[in-house]
Amino acid sequence: MEKQHQSRTFFETEGVTYATVDLTRADHDGYYSGFSNAALWPLFHYRLDLINFTRRDLAAYRRVNALLADALAPLLMPSDLVWVHDYHLIPMAEELRRAGATQRIGFFLHTPFPSLGVLETLPRYGDLLKSLCAYDLVGFQTEEDLTAFHDAIVRRAGGKVSSDGQIQAFDRVLRAGAFPIGIDTEAIAEMASRAVTSRTARRLQESLRGRQLIIGVDRLDYSKGLEHRFKAFAGFLEHYPAYRNRVRFLQIATATRSDVPEYRALRQRLGALAGDVAGRYAELDWAPIQYLNRSFSQRSLAGFFQLSHAALVTPLRDGMNLVAKEYVAAQNPDDPGVLILSPFAGAAYELDAAVFANPYDPDAVAEALRNALAMPLEERRERWQAMMVVLRRNSITTWRENFLETLGR
């Protein structure tokens, strides 16, 4: 049963109570499509050429964060811990403090945090630093992100970072740390072992006719390096012709943010590239590339992962990239596939037994593909086992408990 209360709508599902707030179309466009995804997202992913900053969008971003804080503040109990997530809500603690909240408030950034030279290209970037310092704990995916934040605080905010990680800036004392996000490793593994026998997975396996499967699964986003990946796969077929008619590359790219022009243009370019690869290399009984703009359930994807001989996870820049971790967890322990990973994904800091390939070097990606497909079983098992040790140790539960325990202290 829904009830209205001061523009908030409450509902409960699966034991979680949600409070939602309506936005006007103008606020949604300025806050979400505008400042969040046309300014902060490209900034944090080092795509300065795609930043579209306007003061109007920034005003909407601040206004919506204030609106959400005003809706949340009366709902908080004195002993509550507040955990705010991601770049859309950076000013939330600042606005909650303004609304009178005294609770401990933590923030976790799921994207990369840019180096100082990149950060300061954003007008009013100092406001973001000040907003982050309103939290009691700020969490990042990697030590590199944390170092970039410390650098900005010391060199541009006149702050201090002590040896124990305490930060003093903007008349606030806070902490920041690296908390790499994990997955439910055992659940993914169990799901994959069941899904590989499902009707959907069987259809995929039958369509391969004994060929090796290379898989990529991403949101349709320019940060994922999909254009570079398609060109590298074409280079692979060109340089290693023995693999023609022996492999198939399945790229699943779920469309997102279709109201943002850059994403519509990207989708069109990828379709043209996939068509070009097929036109150059396909045979009467073989399509080298299968490019799908649709989503599949996590269960189906786990089955696809286990059927594949290699995964291409080659973003140009990524906070973590959980697909890399899910691919590893979904493998058959007796015959695991090979993860080919970009060094610019946060997951690269943990999964150091992957095969690394710089997405800006198409020949390197093609060579990594050749090595992965020809890799002996014993080496594949050793790499997989080493990565599974990391995934089991740094699970999603560990991540959550570590962050909340640190915030509570």
Phi and psi in degrees as a GROMACS rama.xvg file:
@    title "Ramachandran Plot"
@    xaxis  label "Phi"
@    yaxis  label "Psi"
@TYPE xy
-90.6552  146.824  GLU-2
-138.021  143.283  LYS-3
-91.2766  139.553  GLN-4
-152.536  106.454  HIS-5
49.6531  52.5937  GLN-6
69.0103  4.43924  SER-7
-99.4344  143.732  ARG-8
-117.046  127.381  THR-9
-106.26  137.801  PHE-10
-153.026  159.194  PHE-11
-125.464  137.623  GLU-12
-148.948  134.276  THR-13
51.9651  39.5312  GLU-14
80.3025  3.14694  GLY-15
-111.566  129.779  VAL-16
-93.9613  128.549  THR-17
-111.248  140.637  TYR-18
-119.965  117.995  ALA-19
-110.341  153.086  THR-20
-128.509  130.365  VAL-21
-75.7233  142.074  ASP-22
-114.472  148.852  LEU-23
-71.2666  159.75  THR-24
-58.9018  -41.4244  ARG-25
-63.9621  -41.9204  ALA-26
-66.4307  -42.0153  ASP-27
-60.5096  -45.7038  HIS-28
-64.9772  -43.09  ASP-29
-72.6404  -39.417  GLY-30
-77.5976  -49.4058  TYR-31
-91.486  -63.0123  TYR-32
-68.4027  -30.8464  SER-33
-82.4006  -95.8341  GLY-34
-63.2055  -42.938  PHE-35
-63.1783  -50.5299  SER-36
-105.528  -11.1113  ASN-37
-106.79  -9.49323  ALA-38
-122.193  -60.4119  ALA-39
-68.5623  -44.9157  LEU-40
-59.6792  -52.1894  TRP-41
-63.8289  -35.3454  PRO-42
-60.3442  -50.1439  LEU-43
-69.1586  -18.4397  PHE-44
-106.873  18.9522  HIS-45
64.6589  27.5469  TYR-46
-107.14  72.2862  ARG-47
-63.0704  -27.5119  LEU-48
-68.554  -16.3267  ASP-49
-104.637  -0.873563  LEU-50
-69.2136  129.808  ILE-51
-125.783  93.8234  ASN-52
-100.239  132.483  PHE-53
-135.711  149.022  THR-54
-64.7288  -29.8994  ARG-55
-64.5306  -42.1113  ARG-56
-65.9639  -40.6387  ASP-57
-61.3817  -40.1905  LEU-58
-63.7591  -39.2977  ALA-59
-65.6635  -39.4158  ALA-60
-60.2018  -47.2656  TYR-61
-66.2519  -40.7554  ARG-62
-64.4181  -43.0725  ARG-63
-68.4763  -40.5738  VAL-64
-61.806  -38.0643  ASN-65
-66.1434  -40.9406  ALA-66
-60.415  -46.1458  LEU-67
-66.5338  -39.283  LEU-68
-64.5268  -41.2629  ALA-69
-65.1789  -30.8325  ASP-70
-76.4276  -32.8935  ALA-71
-82.0807  -40.3453  LEU-72
-50.7502  -45.8568  ALA-73
-67.7773  -15.0559  PRO-74
-87.6278  -12.3901  LEU-75
-80.5522  139.031  LEU-76
-92.3182  153.157  MET-77
-55.0982  -33.1272  PRO-78
-93.0669  3.31844  SER-79
-65.9062  146.482  ASP-80
-100.878  135.788  LEU-81
-110.375  126.874  VAL-82
-120.507  112.114  TRP-83
-102.042  138.828  VAL-84
-120.338  126.69  HIS-85
80.7666  172.721  ASP-86
-65.0696  -20.8494  TYR-87
-65.28  -22.0309  HIS-88
-124.278  27.0988  LEU-89
-55.7686  -41.1939  ILE-90
-79.6217  5.87677  PRO-91
-60.4469  -45.184  MET-92
-64.1344  -42.3891  ALA-93
-57.8393  -42.6306  GLU-94
-72.4615  -35.5819  GLU-95
-65.9676  -39.8001  LEU-96
-61.3797  -43.0523  ARG-97
-59.797  -34.3467  ARG-98
-82.7609  2.49835  ALA-99
100.639  4.33177  GLY-100
-72.098  133.045  ALA-101
-116.521  2.7028  THR-102
-66.0724  162.174  GLN-103
-73.8891  131.478  ARG-104
-126.497  127.193  ILE-105
-114.419  157.26  GLY-106
-134.946  138.346  PHE-107
-125.754  127.829  PHE-108
-98.3812  116.724  LEU-109
-81.587  -20.8095  HIS-110
-89.7852  173.588  THR-111
-65.322  159.271  PRO-112
-109.931  125.538  PHE-113
-76.4102  157.061  PRO-114
-63.8572  161.849  SER-115
-59.7216  -41.8874  LEU-116
-60.5934  -31.6741  GLY-117
-80.9073  -45.2408  VAL-118
-56.3132  -43.0639  LEU-119
-77.6905  1.192  GLU-120
-74.987  -16.8905  THR-121
-82.4042  123.049  LEU-122
-56.2963  139.485  PRO-123
65.0785  27.2473  ARG-124
-60.7259  -26.5471  TYR-125
-61.0837  -29.4295  GLY-126
-64.7227  -35.8281  ASP-127
-64.6357  -43.0907  LEU-128
-62.177  -42.9553  LEU-129
-63.405  -41.264  LYS-130
-62.0039  -41.8712  SER-131
-64.6292  -31.4071  LEU-132
-77.352  -3.69438  CYS-133
-79.2041  -10.7532  ALA-134
-84.0995  162.177  TYR-135
-87.9143  -29.1025  ASP-136
-144.16  129.428  LEU-137
-116.599  125.011  VAL-138
-110.664  140.543  GLY-139
-124.455  166.075  PHE-140
-75.5915  -36.7669  GLN-141
-135.375  164.22  THR-142
-63.5421  -32.1459  GLU-143
-63.3934  -42.4327  GLU-144
-62.999  -43.8144  ASP-145
-61.6717  -43.2925  LEU-146
-62.2483  -40.0974  THR-147
-63.6696  -39.1212  ALA-148
-65.4808  -47.4751  PHE-149
-56.734  -43.0584  HIS-150
-60.1845  -44.5523  ASP-151
-65.6736  -40.114  ALA-152
-64.0274  -43.4201  ILE-153
-74.857  -43.7704  VAL-154
-88.2767  -23.1459  ARG-155
-121.155  -17.7673  ARG-156
-111.044  2.68031  ALA-157
63.4205  24.615  GLY-158
-89.6373  176.947  GLY-159
-128.087  142.702  LYS-160
-122.801  117.119  VAL-161
-84.8044  168.256  SER-162
-65.658  -22.2403  SER-163
-92.4242  9.60269  ASP-164
93.6468  -2.42495  GLY-165
-74.3792  140.278  GLN-166
-117.453  135.658  ILE-167
-120.118  118.645  GLN-168
-163.925  147.863  ALA-169
52.6009  39.4435  PHE-170
60.165  29.8875  ASP-171
-130.124  153.083  ARG-172
-119.123  126.501  VAL-173
-147.344  177.981  LEU-174
-126.56  156.075  ARG-175
-139.832  150.56  ALA-176
-158.556  167.689  GLY-177
-94.8651  125.139  ALA-178
-132.448  80.1754  PHE-179
-62.1144  126.081  PRO-180
-74.4887  143.702  ILE-181
-115.937  -167.438  GLY-182
-128.414  171.165  ILE-183
-85.4798  84.1223  ASP-184
-57.3835  -49.3911  THR-185
-67.6648  -35.6498  GLU-186
-65.1212  -40.6874  ALA-187
-65.0817  -42.999  ILE-188
-61.2828  -44.3239  ALA-189
-66.6555  -40.9478  GLU-190
-60.9219  -42.8666  MET-191
-65.1752  -40.713  ALA-192
-65.3746  -29.9711  SER-193
-81.4286  -40.7733  ARG-194
-69.3933  -26.8253  ALA-195
-64.8864  -17.9718  VAL-196
-100.508  4.30704  THR-197
-71.4908  165.4  SER-198
-61.6161  -41.4256  ARG-199
-63.3958  -45.6199  THR-200
-67.1666  -38.1897  ALA-201
-63.5843  -39.0996  ARG-202
-61.0118  -42.8881  ARG-203
-63.1317  -46.2308  LEU-204
-62.9091  -41.1106  GLN-205
-64.7752  -36.1049  GLU-206
-68.588  -22.4841  SER-207
-73.0836  -29.2302  LEU-208
52.2909  46.1965  ARG-209
84.556  -1.33263  GLY-210
-77.313  157.617  ARG-211
-80.5262  138.246  GLN-212
-102.101  129.402  LEU-213
-109.18  131.89  ILE-214
-125.439  146.133  ILE-215
-136.212  134.363  GLY-216
-133.381  118.625  VAL-217
-150.363  159.135  ASP-218
-71.377  150.716  ARG-219
-75.3221  94.8286  LEU-220
-147.954  142.743  ASP-221
-66.4763  -18.2999  TYR-222
-73.7535  -15.3833  SER-223
-82.8703  -9.12355  LYS-224
71.0155  29.7962  GLY-225
-67.8  -37.473  LEU-226
-63.3889  -44.5201  GLU-227
-60.2057  -39.2314  HIS-228
-66.1224  -43.6098  ARG-229
-62.6384  -41.4711  PHE-230
-67.6465  -36.8332  LYS-231
-66.0855  -37.9058  ALA-232
-66.0991  -39.4968  PHE-233
-60.9759  -41.1517  ALA-234
-63.7878  -36.2052  GLY-235
-60.3971  -46.3263  PHE-236
-66.9302  -32.3254  LEU-237
-72.204  -45.6216  GLU-238
-80.8004  -26.5432  HIS-239
-125.29  71.2169  TYR-240
-62.348  -18.8781  PRO-241
-62.1446  -20.9776  ALA-242
-88.3562  -5.2237  TYR-243
-64.2465  136.985  ARG-244
68.1618  9.01399  ASN-245
-117.508  -7.94265  ARG-246
-133.927  162.467  VAL-247
-138.44  137.089  ARG-248
-103.01  115.594  PHE-249
-104.329  112.606  LEU-250
-110.614  115.196  GLN-251
-100.575  120.453  ILE-252
-130.812  100.006  ALA-253
-74.7475  124.762  THR-254
-66.9871  135.567  ALA-255
-139.004  159.939  THR-256
48.9722  44.6175  ARG-257
-66.4  -9.83709  SER-258
-85.6656  -6.03157  ASP-259
-94.0608  123.219  VAL-260
-54.4695  -38.5938  PRO-261
-60.0395  -31.961  GLU-262
-77.5166  -36.3084  TYR-263
-64.26  -42.059  ARG-264
-65.2265  -39.9402  ALA-265
-61.3661  -43.9267  LEU-266
-59.1652  -41.3296  ARG-267
-66.7543  -41.7583  GLN-268
-64.7655  -39.4943  ARG-269
-66.8055  -40.2697  LEU-270
-59.934  -41.5447  GLY-271
-65.7685  -41.4939  ALA-272
-64.548  -43.389  LEU-273
-61.9893  -40.8493  ALA-274
-64.4265  -36.2921  GLY-275
-66.7717  -43.6501  ASP-276
-62.1064  -44.9255  VAL-277
-63.1686  -42.93  ALA-278
-62.7067  -33.891  GLY-279
-82.3554  -31.5256  ARG-280
-121.915  -14.5641  TYR-281
-63.8784  152.344  ALA-282
-121.592  174.68  GLU-283
-58.0262  -33.7763  LEU-284
-113.101  19.487  ASP-285
-151.564  125.076  TRP-286
-107.681  116.286  ALA-287
-70.1144  -27.5347  PRO-288
-133.314  137.667  ILE-289
-125.913  112.423  GLN-290
-114.123  115.406  TYR-291
-118.792  122.977  LEU-292
-94.8416  59.5824  ASN-293
-147.469  164.013  ARG-294
-101.475  152.39  SER-295
-125.283  156.378  PHE-296
-65.8307  156.749  SER-297
-59.3006  -33.5144  GLN-298
-65.236  -45.8177  ARG-299
-62.1065  -43.197  SER-300
-61.7912  -39.6482  LEU-301
-60.3501  -39.3976  ALA-302
-66.0161  -42.5126  GLY-303
-61.0797  -41.5806  PHE-304
-58.9672  -43.6413  PHE-305
-69.6131  -26.6444  GLN-306
-78.5312  -16.7598  LEU-307
-89.3287  148.057  SER-308
-87.5923  -21.9484  HIS-309
-155.319  150.284  ALA-310
-120.902  134.498  ALA-311
-99.1151  106.36  LEU-312
-118.527  86.6707  VAL-313
-127.024  58.5566  THR-314
-67.7372  153.744  PRO-315
-74.9635  -27.3915  LEU-316
-167.286  130.539  ARG-317
-150.231  140.548  ASP-318
-59.8359  -53.4281  GLY-319
-133.007  -63.0959  MET-320
80.3722  90.6585  ASN-321
-76.8137  -17.1286  LEU-322
-58.8911  -39.6011  VAL-323
-57.8077  -44.304  ALA-324
-71.0095  -40.1346  LYS-325
-65.6466  -37.0793  GLU-326
-60.1904  -46.4631  TYR-327
-62.7623  -45.9657  VAL-328
-63.6943  -27.4744  ALA-329
-84.4482  -3.78513  ALA-330
-73.2284  153.001  GLN-331
-75.8691  117.867  ASN-332
-55.8808  -29.6392  PRO-333
-79.4229  -23.664  ASP-334
-149.795  65.2208  ASP-335
-75.6635  150.349  PRO-336
-81.6656  179.214  GLY-337
-113.665  131.218  VAL-338
-90.7346  121.37  LEU-339
-102.86  119.601  ILE-340
-127.53  138.41  LEU-341
-74.2634  138.1  SER-342
-68.9861  -8.13774  PRO-343
-96.7011  9.15584  PHE-344
-94.8531  140.905  ALA-345
-56.552  -30.8525  GLY-346
-61.5129  -21.0559  ALA-347
-63.9293  -24.9104  ALA-348
-70.91  -22.0903  TYR-349
-106.692  -40.0484  GLU-350
-93.3346  64.6542  LEU-351
-79.3036  0.544353  ASP-352
-94.3203  3.86023  ALA-353
-71.7186  168.093  ALA-354
-90.2846  118.646  VAL-355
-92.5382  142.457  PHE-356
-148.634  129.18  ALA-357
-74.5147  117.905  ASN-358
-64.6404  -18.2816  PRO-359
-80.3165  -5.30567  TYR-360
-117.251  92.1279  ASP-361
-61.4646  -32.0124  PRO-362
-66.5008  -35.9086  ASP-363
-66.1479  -39.4347  ALA-364
-66.6825  -42.1017  VAL-365
-61.9132  -41.6918  ALA-366
-66.1541  -40.533  GLU-367
-62.1691  -38.6875  ALA-368
-62.2496  -46.9133  LEU-369
-59.1855  -44.9934  ARG-370
-64.9231  -38.5081  ASN-371
-65.8281  -44.4913  ALA-372
-70.6334  -24.3595  LEU-373
-100.212  1.97559  ALA-374
-66.9489  133.644  MET-375
-62.4859  151.234  PRO-376
-56.7584  -42.7357  LEU-377
-61.0305  -42.5773  GLU-378
-67.5016  -39.2836  GLU-379
-60.9131  -41.6851  ARG-380
-65.3362  -42.9717  ARG-381
-62.2626  -44.8102  GLU-382
-63.394  -44.737  ARG-383
-62.7438  -46.0286  TRP-384
-61.5069  -40.7497  GLN-385
-62.3383  -40.2239  ALA-386
-72.9115  -32.8415  MET-387
-67.3188  -32.4374  MET-388
-59.06  -44.1858  VAL-389
-66.1689  -44.9704  VAL-390
-64.0164  -37.5619  LEU-391
-71.5629  -34.2323  ARG-392
-74.27  -41.8192  ARG-393
-104.697  61.1768  ASN-394
-79.2888  172.351  SER-395
-62.3861  -34.0818  ILE-396
-66.6448  -43.7366  THR-397
-60.2588  -44.7381  THR-398
-57.8248  -49.4025  TRP-399
-62.8941  -46.7915  ARG-400
-66.6474  -39.6149  GLU-401
-63.297  -43.6387  ASN-402
-66.0239  -49.0103  PHE-403
-68.9051  -33.6189  LEU-404
-65.6048  -42.4672  GLU-405
-65.9111  -40.8611  THR-406
-64.2105  -41.481  LEU-407
-65.6349  -29.7382  GLY-408
